[in-house]
Structure formats: C-alpha cells, structure tokens
Amino acid sequence: MRKFQKTAIAAAVAQVAVLYSGVAWAQTTTTEESVAPGTAVVRVSGQRAALQSAQKLKQDSDEVVDSIVAEDIGKLPDRSITEVLQRIAGITMDRNMQGDPNRQAVEGSGVSVRGLTYVRSEVNGRDAFSAGGGRSLGFTDVAPELMAGVDVYKNPSAEQIEGALAGLVNLRTAMPFDFKGFKGALGASLSYSDLNRKKGPTGTLLLSNRWNTGLGEFGALVDFAYAKNPTRTDAIGIDPYFPHVNSRNPAQYQREATKWIPLGGGLRSQDFERVRRGDYAAFQWRPNRDITAGLTYFKTQYDEDLSERVVASSEDKWYQQVAGADTVYDAQGAFLKGTIANPSYGGSPFNSSRRINQRNSGTRDLALNVQWRITPDLTWTNDVQHVRSTTQGFDADVSTGFILPNQSIDLTGSIPQIGLGSAQFMADPKNYFWAYTQEALDRAKATQKSWRSDVKFAFDDPVLRDVRFGVRLADREAENRKAQKYYNWSSITFPWMEGWQIPGVARLNDPRFAGGTELAQIPNFFGGKVSVPALLYPTDALARDFPNGWTKLHSYHTTLCEEQKAAQGWGTCDPWKPSTFDTPSALNTQTEKTQAAYAQLRFGWDDLKYPIDGNIGVRYVRTKNATRGYIAYDPTNVSIPGDVPVEGVNTLVNIAKFETPRETDTSYNHWLPSLNLRLKASDQLQFRFAIAKSMARPDFNQLQSLTTLTSPANQLTIKDPVTLADQRVVFSGNNLTGTSDGNPLLRPTTATNVDLTAEWYFAKAGSLTMAVFNKDIKDIIVNTTYGYTVKDVNGRDQTFRVTHPINGAHGFARGFEISHQQYYDFVPDWLRGIGTQASWTYVSSERKLDNPVPAAFCAGSDASNMNLSINGCDTDGRPFGNTPLQGLSRHTVNFAVMYEKNGFSARLAYNWRSRYLVAVNTWGSRGNNGLNTNPDAGPRFLIPTPNNDQAYGLPLWQDDYGQLDGSIFYDFTDKFRIGLSAQNLNNAKTRQLMQQHAGMFTRQLFMSGPRYTVQAQYSF
C-alpha cells in the first residue's frame, strides 16, 4: 500500500497540478437582464447577482444543495461563516462555546444540518478539519473574507468524500482563472460592541492576475485577511433546585408537599477577544487547453483570549439551607423569590473569581492537483493534499471567598435578580479570603496526507451522460495531550479547613496575604438593568501568572498550616503541585487510514415529455484505526471520623497506584450507495428524489483510550430523622468507578437518507422550493458502563464500574423545508428593488436506546447510574423520560427583507429557532449530593447525602431564540462602497433552561448586546 501511495503521489506531482474542484462563479457588480423594447430596465447589482448565482447552483446541481455566493470577493453577507450558514434553510447555529454550554459564543461555535451535528467540512472540495478531537473545521476559525461562496449538500452522492451524514459544508475560495485579467480588492472595517464598548479592526487584500506566455497561461492570486473582534457577554445563573421535603420521617413524607429551592445564584461578565487571520494563495497553469494545473495554500489562524469576572454561590449543603419567611413559591412548590441562608455555616458561601482562557489554533492546507483532458471524452484528475492543524489552550480560575448573611433571589421578572451584600460589606477586604485555584492545560496536533484520483468518461449517447470512478487514500494522525483529565482544582484556604489544617483562613486584610486583587464594578451590567456592587476580584495579571503567582498563593496555606502544626504537634503541609504534561497518561495518540473507491453513472432521458436525469453510484470505504492510551488509577484518600461510632472500616479496599498502557487496533468496511433523480416538468418547475446511505465516524476525542479509575469510600452517615444530628458512620467498601474519555471500539453512526423536493424557479432570483426528508439513524453513540477488574494489594479481584461511550441507540430525524425568495419588480418605481427571502424548517426526531433503561429511580453515584448521561436524573433521584437528539430544534425560521436600487442596498434578516436540548449531565447542572426518594432505598431513603453517593444530572435546554441583523451599503462608484452592518439589533438574550420535575427553570440568561461594523470596500 505504501508503494502504491508513493506512485500515486508521484503521478500527480509529475503533472504539476492542483484541481480547483467545484464550480467557480466570478461575480460582476452590475449586470442587466434582457428586456423587451419599451419595458422598464431592471438593474441587477451585487446582492441580486449573488442570489441569482446561488439559485443557479441549486437549480443545476445533481444533488440536493443550497448555496450562498459572495457579492464580490470578501463580501459574504455576515461577519462569520457560522452566521452565514444559518441563513440557509435547515441550518442552525449553536451559540454556546465549544464543549462549554455554560458560556456563550457570540459568533457561534458550530452548525447543525436539519437538526443533526454530523456535519463534514471541506475547503474547495477537499477534507478540512481542526485539531482537538473533532472531524470538522471550526467554522468560526475561518476568515469569511477569503470566501467566494459556501455550498451545503444535504444528501451525499458516491463521488463525495464519506462522513457527511447530516450534510456537507464546502467553503469555496477564488482562483486566478475565475477572472478575465487583473483583479484587486481592498477592504477595511471597524466593529463596535455596544456592551463592552470596544472596537475591532478588520482588513482584507486580494490581488489576482493571469498572463499568456510561451509556456502557456499562468495565473496567481493572493488573499489576506485580518480581523480583531472584541465582544462581551453578561450572564446570570441559577443553580439546580433541590427538594426540601415536608418530613424526614418515611411515614409522614408527602411528595406533593416538597418545596423546591435553588442552591444559589450568581453572575459573570466575560470579555472575549478573537484575533483571526487568513492567508490564501493560488497558482494555476494551463500549458494547453487540455491540462489545467495549480497549487493552493490555505491557512487560517486565530488567537482567543477570555477574561471573566465571576460571582457565584459555592453552597453544596442544600439540606442545611433555610428559606426566609418572605419566600414565595409557585403552584408546584418551586421557589420564585425570597431569601436563602445556611445558618449552620453562618450564612451563604460565595466565590468571587477571575477566570481566563487562552487558545491559539491554526490549520494549514497545501494542495497539489492536475486535471488532464486526455481525449474530448476522457478526463483524469489527481489531487494531493497535506493538512496540519494545531491547538493549545490554558484555562484558569483564581478565586476568593466570602460569606453573606443570606442571598436574595427574585425570579419573577424576565431578568433574574441576585442580591448581594451592601456596598460597604462587599468593599471590605476583611470579608474575603483566598479560596482556590484551578487550571486545565491541553495541546493537540493533527496531520493528514491524502491522494485522490478521479476519471470521467463522457458518452456520446442519448441516455448515458458520463461515468465517473476514482480512489482516495488518506492517512490521519492525531496527538492529544491533557495535563490532567479534568481541572486541577486546588484549595488554598476555606472555613471547613479550620481547626484541623489551618487556624483560620487567609483573609485579604492580613498584610501577609494582601495584594493580587482589585475592587471593581462591572459597568453597564445587562445594559444597566441589573445593579451589581463593586467587589474584590483577583486581578487578571494574577490569573495569568501561572505557575509563579499561584505558587505564592498556595504558600499562604503552607504558612497557616505550619502554624496549625506547631500548635497541635501533628499534621502535614504538602506543597501545591501545578499541572504538567509529564505523566504518561497525559498523551493519547491515534492514527486512521482510509481507503475508498467509488463508481458513479450520470444519465438522462431528454426526449420524454417530462425529462428525467440523475446519477447512481456506490462508494466503498475501508477504515483502519490504531489508538494508544492509558488506564490510570490514583487511590482516593479516605477520612475516618473520630467523633462518632464508625463501622465497616475493614471493608475498604487497598489498590496500588498504576498507569497501564493500552493499545487498540480496529477496522471496518462500509458500502455507501446513492441515487439522485430529477424530473423537469418545465424549464421552471422540477422535482428531485434522492436516497443514499451515509456514515459519520466518531470524533477522535470519542475514540481516545484514556480511562481514569477512582475509589471513593461508600460512606453512609446515619442521622436522627428529626434533629439531623450524626449518630454513626457506616463504611461499606469503596465505590469503584471510572470514566473513559472515549472508546476505541466505536463504530461509525450510519443513516439512510431520503429526500423529495419540488423546486419552482419563476425568475432569475425568484424561487419557491419545498423539501421533505427522512434520516433513519443507527449506532448513535451513548454512554454506558462496563466492568474492569484489577488485583488489590492482597491479590483479590476488584471490579470498577467504568462509564464509556458505545454505539447504543437508534432513531430518526424527519421533516420538511419551505423556502422562497423574490424581487418585486412589479411595485411602484420608488419601491422597485425590494425583495424578500424566507424559509421554514420543521424537524421531528426520536432516539431509542438499544437496551432501554427503565428504572423508576436513579440510584447510586455517577458511574453506576445508567440514566444519568442518557436521560438525566433529578436532584430527588427520579429519572426523566426519553430525551430527544441533542442540538435539534423542531422549528427554524429565516426571514429577510432586501432592497437594492441606484447604488443603495440594504438588508434586514431575522433568524429564529425553537427550543432544543443542549446536553444532559453537564457541568453546572450535575452533582453527587442529591436526595434519594426511592422507598426501596432502605436507610438511604430521605436521608441527605453529604458523602456524594446520590448522583443527579439535569437535561439542559436552549430556549427559543430570535435575532435581527441588518446592513446598509452605498456604492459611490462601481468600484467603491461604504456601509454599516449590525448584529442583534433587537438585543436578544439567550436563555438556557434546566429540566426538573417541578418545572423548566432558568439555568442561565446571557446578554451580548448589539454589534456594529463600519465597512469600506474598493475593487480595482
């Protein structure tokens, strides 16, 4: 195989070629439709011409496709690729940060096609991806200024690279032969965020030309883009609600009398800055009319920097909380407003922290390709590509703590109100102490080498058009490093340490522990609608001073611990250890080799009353994976109480620490047939039918081979049902659990896709289309548990219950799309140039487990609780019903009003999507300190669990959201234009909901405010 690959690459290099795959549409700024004599002339400018080109692509395509074409180079209609994509029918944008639904990404973080996230990405018809574990390109990482157009294929054909189960997004750049001669474009803009009142510049430059020489025709194009985008997001969060039962006596317990009270609330303000750079170069050579050769270089790089102030409740003992007499509840017994306190703790504990997140990522794509027309009927294309992508990140949090007498929360309005202390209290350093630090470090790289060879033979036949066949070989390698599996959370000082580790906390008014904080007020929080007093926060400089500044912070604990040790005569004061990449288990490597071959026949019956054409084909794919990782175990320390009777200490296990390497090799094959048919009822009306089988391989992070084992003790504290005083502590062995980041044995998710469309093209930029679709999906990935057995120090077998992903569910996504666009040339002259675009997508979905989990109650910790990550478990131990597919809205609506006349163009675009499931059992809405209300639970029934042995994980939903964007431009000449664009003109807020049996409660409310951009563009 290696020899075959070298031979293939050599053949392509010998032809000195790069094929520009896909149709290139060079745009003109002004064209004129042909009209009858005496008829008013309709002027077609850039915006209208772009719609005509996109419509023509859709009408003439062999597959089900939708496109957006730039008016001219650097003139896509939105500020990011994700925002561009959401304008297409059936495409939705995720507004949460990648992997962190508790924070918002203003420009979005990913897209779904018809409700599914199995989206494959390409640049100019070639595979494209970002490092870090995924298979697609981060669309927000790509400079939209480099794009000539975007195509979305919704049902694959055999000749397309496999992986697009939901859809294929192809980003198209310009090539020098797209232009008749010299082409230049220069753009500059300045953006402004209304919430943080910061500015960000953008600059673009394109130069392209072509020359005729004695060696043939040459073309060269370079394109550069730079954008700095500062944004801000404010957020108000409410913690999960916990059940405060009417009685701890089982005989008197009444579920309907339960009062549901949130653990607490908090707020944050996040300043985010992304600097995005794109470099692109393309060279083409046509020595004669039969050979077209070229070389493309595409690089995208971005730096992200987040600095965030956070004020959050750190309460964890909900069973000690008491609601004030002023508390108001709804009909379900759920808290609406009032005060909450923890008298046992002296009030309500809070943290004020500074969080920073830095990430640098880049992807470079170098492609060499040739297209050779051997004969008028036979064309041979070779394509060689090399992709390299890297990413590295540092996520850190430094926090102080303080205790309020109580916390007040009011949830009766549209914006939750969180009450803190008085201005004097919040400004006094003696009320604060150094609490904790936490950090996470990661870095990853991925490379891919691929070769593709395609042959097309055209028939001189009334039915057969052409036959296409080809092969593709690809080798991808990925290396992921994590300094630790989760955050390295490390306490500095807390009140719960007093008396056994430290004599007191490290308060900020103590000269030994002063410095590193600032008294700051969040200006204009929620546009001034929420009042937040000035608080003491750790400084941004301290949060970034890792590890030196953090070592000093943790020395405060050492200082106090030594005092305690000197006074008590015992104790250990272990120094803080920062995260490093030194441990073997920090590294996970994967290689994937794919071999694919396809054959596809195009045909047509033009002489029929209603002509029919289409293609039929099949693609065969063989995949080989090799994964290298570790199974790691670090014993969990167990604290034996000394103030109450203790039983069962002899049941605790003793297993030595270990890190065992693990290697896994897998392979699988797939046949992927496809059929696309089109019937032309007239030149304007056509129908399509498409059916295909598709696949989506698991993401690389789902295939990782890192498993971490833990062994917390099963510790039951028996309490008096009335006083809740501790009576005795019973140990019953250890809770041997584990989690796997992935599963190397995962198979691809597959689907059978069926599409039926009707398309009416009544004008060059006017159409009405409708599509009905169905995707039957198999091998959906869900989490389950398995047993992993090791020997303890005495040689006895001990089995861990390990949570890992498997192919364990099936389901469907089906629905319809309706799209319409039109310019209204029949209106009065002063209004002529107005047009509209509208689309509505409806998707219904279902996910069924291959092995249902019908338990009436969720029992145990997070590893032994099967419902937890599949359907979710409430804080009272009750599971939820079957949850739908994540990221899927039932309804998505787009509506835009456009106007273009006499050099003036404007657009107002509204995008709305209905509620959808974000995640289940995610950070911020999960824990292990729930209440077990299962009557069969024995002594655990109705007993609060301070020992973290009752897990909960709530379904997290994104509520309905609609945003209004707009733009206004004026063309002073056919080469120079200026304009203003705006995002989120309606100042829409994003609301996340957590599902509980007492209701759907606000988990987070985000506000990012409007953004404005002044732009100038010059073509020459």
Salt bridges, closest charged atoms under 4 A:
GLU32 OE1 - ARG43 NH1 2.65
GLU33 OE2 - ARG48 NH2 3.73
ASP60 OD2 - LYS56 NZ 3.47
ASP62 OD2 - ARG602 NE 2.81
ASP66 OD1 - LYS58 NZ 3.10
ASP66 OD2 - LYS154 NZ 2.80
GLU71 OE1 - ARG977 NH2 3.35
ASP72 OD2 - LYS183 NZ 3.21
ASP78 OD1 - ARG87 NH2 3.05
ASP78 OD1 - ARG907 NH2 3.33
GLU83 OE2 - ARG1011 NH2 2.90
ASP100 OD2 - ARG103 NH1 3.17
ASP100 OD2 - ARG355 NH2 3.98
GLU107 OE1 - ARG274 NH1 2.90
GLU107 OE1 - ARG276 NH1 3.35
GLU122 OE2 - ARG120 NH2 2.06
ASP127 OD1 - ARG120 NH1 2.80
ASP127 OD2 - ARG472 NH2 3.83
ASP127 OD2 - ARG476 NH2 3.10
ASP151 OD2 - ARG172 NE 2.57
GLU159 OE2 - ARG468 NH1 3.13
GLU162 OE1 - ARG619 NE 2.83
GLU162 OE2 - ARG697 NH2 3.04
GLU217 OE2 - ARG210 NE 2.63
GLU217 OE1 - ARG286 NH1 3.85
ASP234 OD2 - ARG232 NH2 2.86
ASP239 OD1 - ARG1003 NH1 3.78
GLU273 OE1 - LYS228 NZ 3.79
ASP279 OD1 - ARG277 NE 3.20
ASP290 OD1 - ARG373 NH2 2.92
GLU304 OE2 - ARG274 NH2 2.67
ASP305 OD1 - ARG544 NH2 2.78
GLU308 OE1 - ARG103 NH2 2.83
GLU308 OE2 - ARG268 NE 3.34
ASP316 OD1 - LYS317 NZ 3.64
ASP383 OD2 - ARG126 NE 2.92
ASP395 OD2 - ARG355 NH2 2.67
ASP428 OD2 - LYS430 NZ 2.27
ASP442 OD2 - ARG359 NH2 2.79
ASP454 OD1 - ARG452 NE 2.97
ASP466 OD1 - ARG468 NE 3.13
ASP466 OD2 - ARG602 NH1 2.73
ASP475 OD2 - LYS593 NZ 3.33
GLU479 OE2 - ARG481 NE 3.47
ASP510 OD2 - ARG512 NH2 2.86
GLU518 OE2 - ARG309 NH2 3.10
GLU518 OE2 - ARG354 NH2 2.61
ASP540 OD2 - ARG544 NE 2.54
GLU563 OE2 - ARG512 NH1 2.78
GLU592 OE1 - ARG135 NH2 2.62
ASP606 OD1 - ARG465 NH2 2.67
ASP613 OD2 - ARG678 NH2 2.76
GLU647 OE2 - ARG728 NE 3.32
GLU663 OE1 - ARG628 NE 3.58
ASP665 OD1 - ARG628 NH1 3.45
ASP726 OD1 - LYS719 NZ 2.75
ASP741 OD1 - LYS485 NZ 3.36
ASP755 OD2 - ARG114 NH1 2.52
GLU759 OE2 - ARG688 NE 2.86
ASP776 OD1 - ARG814 NH2 3.68
ASP779 OD1 - ARG747 NH2 2.75
ASP792 OD2 - ARG796 NE 3.67
ASP797 OD1 - LYS791 NZ 2.78
GLU817 OE2 - ARG114 NE 2.78
GLU817 OE1 - LYS154 NZ 3.08
ASP825 OD2 - ARG48 NH2 2.72
ASP829 OD2 - LYS901 NZ 3.33
GLU846 OE1 - LYS848 NZ 3.67
ASP850 OD1 - HIS810 ND1 2.78
ASP874 OD2 - HIS997 ND1 2.86
ASP876 OD2 - ARG255 NH1 3.30
ASP876 OD2 - ARG878 NE 2.81
ASP949 OD2 - ARG940 NH1 2.21
ASP959 OD1 - ARG915 NE 3.68
ASP965 OD2 - ARG87 NH2 2.45
ASP971 OD1 - ARG977 NE 3.04
